[in-house]
Amino acid sequence: MATDTFCGGHNFAADRHWAELAIQAVPDLAMQARANRAFLTRAVRYLVSVGIRQFLDIGSGIPTSGNVHEIASEASVVYVDLDPVAVIHSRAILAGNNRVRVVQADFRDPDRIFADPGLNAILDLNQPVGLLLVSILHVIPEADDPARILARLRDALATGSYLAIAHGTADSRPAETARLRELSKSITTLVSHRSHDQVERLFTGFDLVDPGLVWVPEWHPDPEDDIDHPELSFNYGGVARKP
C-alpha cells in the first residue's frame, strides 16, 4: 500500500477504505508512513550529496509533493508502478517534465523495467543509479524470491550505484503487525514483514553505508528530528553502494 494513502495527496476509494481499517488496527500507522517518507527524503538527499544524478524508484505510487524529482531537482528520475490508474495520474502530474518518466511494470519483472524505452530515454545504465525500494518489498512474498529479483536489479546497475530500502518488520511490534497481516488478506496484497537479518540479506552484493540497517528514524536524522523510540516505526531502512 503506497504511503500516499496515509500521507495525503492522491489516493483512491479502495486505498482509503483499507487505510481506515488499518488505522483502526494500528492507530499510529500514518506516523509510520510519514517516517518512511522522511527516510526517502533523507536517502535521496544523501545520494545527491555523493554524486548520484539518476534515480529509479520502483513501487513509487503517485509522485505527489516531496517526491524524488523534487528532492533531486537536477536529476533524471524514472518512477515505476504496477497500478495502471496510478501510472495514468502520475503521467498527467509530470507532463512536460523532461527529466522524469513513468513506467507501468511489475517489480517482479526487472527485465521488463530495464527494457522500457521511457527508462532508456533518460537513464544511462552505464553510469551509477540510485535504486529506491521504499515500502514495496514487504508486499513481495518469499514465494516470489525477492533475493533473486534484487540480484537481477543489482546486476543491471553500474558500479557505484546505490540501493535504498525501507521495509516493514514485526521485530518491535509483533501484535500490531500480525493484525495488519491479517487485514491484508482482505486485499490482493499480502504483507510480508521480515526480520532485521532477512532485510539485511536483501542488500547482498552491496556495501551498507553508515549507520547500516537501522530503524528508519535513525538513518541520518535531521537535527530537528525526534528519534525517541525509533522502533515504533516498525520499519528498517538502509542505503548501500554497489562496489
N, C-alpha and C positions, 0 to 999 in steps of 0.2 A: 504494500500500500504506500503510495507516494506521500512524502512529507507534506505536500501541498494540502492534503486532506486535513491536516491538523494546524497548518501554519497560515491558513487563509489563502486568498488568491483564487485561482481557478480550480474548481473541483466539480464533481458530478453527483447526481442524486444517490447512486449506489454507493459512492465513496462516503457521502455524508451519513447515510444510514449505517454503514459499517462503522464509521468513526463514532457515531453516537453510542452504539453498543459497546465498542471498545473502550470508550471513555467511562462508561458505566462500570466496566470491569476493572479498569485501571485509571482512576480519576486524574492522575498527573501525566497521562500519556502525551498530551500536547507539549508538555515541557520536554519530554524525551525527544519528540520530533524537532523541537527548536534546538536542542543540544546537538542533534545530528546536522541540522542546517548550519549551525555555528561552526561545527567541525569542518564541514565542506568549505566554508568561507576561509577559515584559517589555513586549511590544507592548500587551497588554490593560491592564497597569498604567498605561502611558503614556496610553492613550486615556481611561481613567478620570480621570487627572490633568488632562486637557484638557476634561473635561465630558461625555464620551460615556457615555450611560446605557442604550443598547440595542445589541445585537450580533447579527450574522448570520454564523454560522460554517458555511461550505459545505465539504463533504468532511470532516466532523468525526470520522468513525468513532464509536466508543463513548466517550462523555464520562466517563472514569474520573477518578481523583484528579488534582487540579491543573488542571482544565479551566476553561473561561471562566466558567461560572456560579459557580465557587468563587472565582476571582480577582476577578471583578466581582460581588460577592455582592448588591449592591443594584440590579443592572441587570436588564433583560429580555433574554433570550437565546433565539435560535432556532438549533437545530442542524439541518443538512441533510445527509443522506447517501443514496446510491443503494441501498445494500445493505439489503434488507428484514430480514435477520437482525439486522444492527447496529441498525436502527431499532427493532425489537421490544425488543431488550435495553436500548437507550437509554431507551425509554419506561418500561420496568419500573424501571430505576435511578432515574429522575427523577419517578416517580409522586408526586403530592402537592405538587410544587414549582410554584406558580402563576406564577412568573416565567419559566419555561422551557417551550418547545415543541420537539418533534422532528418534522421533516418528511421524508418519503421523496420525493426528487426528484433529478433529474439536473442537475448544474451547467450542462450544455449547453442546458437548458430554463429560462432565468430567468423567463419568463412564468409557467410552472407554479409556480415557487417563490413569486413575489410574489402569485399568486392564492390561495395556500393559506390556508384560514380560520384555521388554527392560528397562522400567522405574523401575520395581520392582527388576531388577537385580542390580541396583546401588543406588536407593533411599530407605531409611528406613523411612517410613511414620510415624513411632512411634517416630521419632526424628524431631526437627524443620527443616523446609524447607523455603527457600526464593522463594516465588512465584512472578514471574515477568510478568507483563501485560503492556508492553510498546508499545504504538502505535497499539493496537489491539481493544480496547473497543469502539473506535469511529467508527468502522465498524460493530458493533453489534447493530442492531436497537432495539427499545423498544419492538417491537413485539416478539423478541426472549427472552425477560425477562432476561436481564443481571444480575439483582439483584439475581434472583433465581439461575443462574449458579454460581455466585460468592459465594452464600451461600453453594452450594454443594462443591465447591472447598475448602472453609473455613472449612467446617465440616470434610473434609478428612485429614486436616493438624493437626499436633500435637500442643499443647500449646507451645508458644514460637516461632512459625513460624511467618514469616513476609510477607506482601504483598506490592509490589511496583507498582504504576500505573502512567503512563503518558497518558494524554487524551486531545484530541483537543477540543477547545471551540470557540464559537462565541462571547464570552463576550467582548473581546477587539477589534476585527476586524470583525464586522458583515458583511460588504460589501464583503471583500475578502473570508470569509468562505462561504458566500452564493454562490459565484462564484465556489468555489471548490465543494460544494454540488451539484450544477447544473451540473458541469462537471462530477462528479462521476456517474451520471445517465447513462453515456455512457458505463460504465463498470458494472460488476456484483456486485461490492462492493459499496453500497451507504453510504456516510459518514454521521454519526450521531453525530454532535457536541453537547456537553452538558454544562450546566452552572456549576458554582462553586458548588452550593448546590447539583446539581444532581450528580456530580462526587464525592463529599464528601460522599453522601449516599451509594456509591458503597463500601465504607470501613466499612459498618455496620458489627459489630461483631469484629472489630479490633480497636486498640487504636493508633491513629496517633502519630507519634513521632515529636518532634520539627523540623522544624517550622510549621508543619501542611501541609495543601494543599495549595501550592503556585505556582506561575509561575515557570516552570522548571529551568530557570537560577538561581532562588533564593534558590533552595534547596541545602543546604550545598555547596555553591560555593567554588571553589579553589581560593587561594589568587590572582592568576593572572587573574581570570575571569572578563570579562567586563559585569556587570549586569545593566548597564543603560538601561532603557526602557525594562524591562523583559517581559512586556505584549505583546511585538511584537512577542514573541514566539508562541502566541495563543495556548499554551499547559499548562495545570496544571499538577503538579507532587506531589506525596506524598508517604511516606512509613509508614506502620503501623504494629503493633505487635498483634498477637492473644493472648489474656490473658488466 
